[in-house]
Amino acid sequence: MSERETARVMRSSPIFLAFGYQEGFGLPPAEAMASGCYVIGFPAFGGREIFDPTFSKPIEDGDVLSFAREVAQALTEFEKDPTEIRRAGERAAEHVRRTYSPQRQRTELMRFVDQLLKSV
């Protein structure tokens, strides 16, 4: 799929399953959260900073049994009433957009470059 098609599918998906393993930042779960998905899965080390239990379901890396149980529970809840899963996805989207905004990236990059230049 193209990036545009992928984004459309992510925005229409209520739940995203994160199977990452020893990643850096955890871009796929962050993109899913920014798209409004409730994310269930492995933080994969670097994703710990974005897996907030108030809007996602972090599973201990490698614990596939707990992963399967949480997916089954989320799907059951969604089938009964999708409201809470969708609200969690909305909270995740707001958090990711606010926390990882382009302005924050620029500010932190400039701060890093300034400190780097002062050290030489």
C-alpha positions as CSV (number, residue, x, y, z in Angstrom):
1,M,0.0,0.0,0.0
2,S,1.0,3.6,-0.5
3,E,1.6,5.8,2.5
4,R,-1.8,7.5,1.9
5,E,-3.6,4.1,1.7
6,T,-1.8,2.9,4.8
7,A,-2.9,6.1,6.7
8,R,-6.5,5.6,5.6
9,V,-6.5,2.0,6.8
10,M,-4.9,3.0,10.1
11,R,-7.5,5.8,10.7
12,S,-10.3,3.3,10.1
13,S,-8.8,0.6,12.4
14,P,-9.9,0.7,16.0
15,I,-7.2,-1.6,17.3
16,F,-3.5,-2.0,16.3
17,L,-1.3,-4.9,17.4
18,A,2.3,-4.1,18.1
19,F,4.7,-7.0,17.7
20,G,7.9,-5.0,17.9
21,Y,11.1,-6.5,19.2
22,Q,14.0,-4.4,20.6
23,E,13.2,-1.3,18.6
24,G,14.2,2.2,19.1
25,F,11.4,4.7,19.4
26,G,8.6,2.4,18.2
27,L,7.3,4.3,15.2
28,P,4.6,1.9,14.1
29,P,2.7,2.0,17.4
30,A,3.2,5.8,17.5
31,E,1.8,6.1,14.0
32,A,-1.1,3.9,15.0
33,M,-1.8,5.9,18.1
34,A,-1.7,9.2,16.1
35,S,-4.2,7.6,13.8
36,G,-6.6,7.0,16.7
37,C,-5.9,3.3,17.3
38,Y,-6.0,1.6,20.6
39,V,-2.6,-0.2,20.7
40,I,-2.1,-3.6,22.3
41,G,1.4,-5.1,22.3
42,F,5.0,-5.1,23.1
43,P,6.7,-1.8,23.8
44,A,9.9,-3.4,22.4
45,F,12.1,-1.4,24.7
46,G,12.0,2.0,22.9
47,G,8.2,2.2,22.9
48,R,8.0,2.3,26.6
49,E,7.7,6.1,26.5
50,I,4.6,6.0,24.3
51,F,2.7,3.0,25.8
52,D,0.6,4.7,28.4
53,P,-1.9,2.3,30.0
54,T,-4.6,5.0,30.0
55,F,-4.9,4.7,26.3
56,S,-3.0,1.5,25.3
57,K,-2.3,-1.9,26.6
58,P,1.4,-2.6,27.0
59,I,2.3,-6.3,27.2
60,E,5.6,-7.5,28.6
61,D,7.9,-8.1,25.7
62,G,7.6,-11.7,24.5
63,D,4.6,-12.7,26.7
64,V,2.5,-14.0,23.8
65,L,-0.1,-15.6,26.1
66,S,-0.9,-12.3,27.8
67,F,-0.9,-10.7,24.4
68,A,-3.5,-13.1,23.1
69,R,-5.7,-12.7,26.2
70,E,-5.6,-8.9,25.9
71,V,-6.5,-9.0,22.2
72,A,-9.4,-11.4,23.0
73,Q,-10.6,-9.1,25.8
74,A,-10.4,-5.9,23.7
75,L,-12.3,-7.5,20.8
76,T,-15.0,-8.8,23.1
77,E,-15.3,-5.3,24.7
78,F,-15.3,-3.7,21.2
79,E,-18.1,-6.0,20.0
80,K,-20.3,-5.2,23.0
81,D,-19.7,-1.5,23.0
82,P,-16.9,0.1,20.9
83,T,-17.1,3.4,22.8
84,E,-14.3,3.0,25.3
85,I,-11.8,1.5,22.8
86,R,-12.5,4.4,20.4
87,R,-12.1,6.9,23.3
88,A,-8.8,5.4,24.2
89,G,-7.7,5.7,20.6
90,E,-8.7,9.4,20.6
91,R,-6.7,10.0,23.8
92,A,-3.7,8.2,22.3
93,A,-4.0,10.4,19.1
94,E,-4.1,13.6,21.2
95,H,-1.1,12.5,23.3
96,V,1.1,11.5,20.4
97,R,0.2,14.7,18.4
98,R,0.9,16.9,21.4
99,T,4.0,15.2,22.7
100,Y,5.7,14.6,19.3
101,S,4.8,17.7,17.5
102,P,7.0,19.2,14.7
103,Q,7.6,22.2,16.9
104,R,8.9,20.1,19.8
105,Q,11.2,18.2,17.4
106,R,12.6,21.5,16.1
107,T,13.1,22.9,19.6
108,E,14.9,19.7,20.9
109,L,17.0,19.4,17.8
110,M,18.1,23.1,18.1
111,R,18.9,22.6,21.8
112,F,21.0,19.5,20.9
113,V,22.9,21.4,18.2
114,D,23.5,24.3,20.4
115,Q,25.0,22.1,23.2
116,L,27.0,20.2,20.6
117,L,28.5,23.4,19.2
118,K,29.3,24.7,22.7
119,S,31.3,21.5,23.4
120,V,33.7,22.0,20.5
